């Protein structure tokens, strides 16, 4: 199951209703600062977009570390 679906399921289970901007901000605060800064330069509207960008950046960082 992907991260986006897990977050939505947990929010439904605990009956959390939040504005999407609050959710996106919460997720950005959870990321490390370098990824947050890089994601902040991109355009995203949905949490799913943000998660995919963050994962892509993380994967690229890991590739650079091992080369």
Helices and strands as residue ranges (DSSP letters): H 3-13, H 20-30, H 33-39, H 47-65
